[in-house]
């Protein structure tokens, strides 16, 4: 399976598929929900191999993901206890 954190052909194909769904949602003016975003994340990750597959489609701060904070280089994301659902 493709590396989830690389610009692989599989990731690009997933993102193309996802862009179609996002566009259809926008055209139909479907309300954006937490479950919609969760579904988009799951679609983006199809066929990829994340380090923690159990995190796919879940939000930091949800049960089991409390205290899971993220960092890119020297930059930290919003603390998990501040992520609102």
Residue, then its C-alpha position, 0 to 999 in steps of 0.5 A: x500500500x502507498x505511504x499515507x504521507x507521500x504524494x503517491x498516485x493513490x493519494x492523488x486519485x483519492x483526492x480527485x475522487x474526494x474533490x468530486x464529492x466536495x463539489x457535489x456537496x457544494x452544488x447541492x448546498x448540503x450542510x457540512x457536518x462533522x460526519x461529512x468531514x469524517x467521511x472525507x478523511x476516510x475517503x482520502x485515506x483509502x488504500x494508504x498505510x497510515x502509522x495509526x490506521x485507527x485514527x482515520x476518520x476520527x478527531x483529536x480529543x474524541x474518546x481514545x484520542x485525548x491528549x493527541x496533539x500534532x506538530x509540523x516542524x516547530x509549529x503546533x496545531x490546536x491542542x486536542x482538548x481545544x478541538x470542538x465537535 
